[in-house]
Amino acid sequence: MFDRLTQTTLGWPYLVVLSLKIALALGMFVLAIYLGQSNIRRLAKHSTRLSKSAPQLMLALGIIVFILGALLNTLFEATIAPH
């Protein structure tokens, strides 16, 4: 039953996509912390380019992370498929 999972060699493409997904997800986490500190930014009375584009950047990173997750699933399924 679990034989196909225990004998799987994923390879470099899977590991590269996985590390890219983790890095982008961590970037989203940092951006969410930055967006959560909006009171501090209001006190500073200045808006930076990052503060203006942060919501769009968060959305774009979320879409890319979602697509990378689908790609990881495809790579894994292709690896465990019987030849």
N, C-alpha and C positions, 0 to 999 in steps of 0.2 A: 504494500500500500504506500509506504513512504520511501520506497527505493529510488524513485526518480528525484526526490529532493536531496537524498544523502549522497548521491553520486554526481552532483552537478558541479561543473567547473564554469564559472561565470566569465572570466577573461577580462582583458583590459577595457574594452568598450563599456561594459557594465560598470566597472569601478570608476572610470572617468566621469560617466554621466551621474553616478551616485555622488561622487565628491562635488561635482558642480551643483547638483541639487541641494546638497547640504550647505554649501557656501552661500548660495542664493537665499536659502531659507534663513540662515543666520543673518544675512543682510536685511531681510525683511524684519526680523526680530529687532535689530538695531534701529531700523527706520521707524518701527512701531513705538519704540521707547522714545525716540526723538519727537514723534507726533504727539505722544502722550504728555509731553512737557510744554504744551501750548501756553500755559499761564506764564512760564518763564520767558517765552518768546514775546508775549504781549508786553511784559514789563520792559523789555529791552527797546521797544519802540522802533525796531527795524526789521525788515523782512529780507531774507536772503533768497537767492535763487533756489536753494534746496528747500526752503520752507514753502515756496510757491509750487514747486513741482513734486513735493513729497507724496501727495495722494495719488497722483498719476503713476509715479514710480512704484509705489506700493502695489497698485493694481497690475502694472506690467510684470513686476517680480512674481506676483501670485499666479498670473497666467503662465509664465515661463516655468515656475515650479510645478504647476499642475501638468503641463505638457511633458516635462522631464519625468514625472511620475508615470505617465502613460508610456513613455519610451522605455523606462526601466521595466515595466510590466511586459512590454513586447520583447525586449531583449531576453528577459528571463524565460518567457514562454518559448521563444525560439531555441534557447539553450536546452530546455528539458524535453522538447518535442522529439519523438522517436524518429530516427533517420531512415 
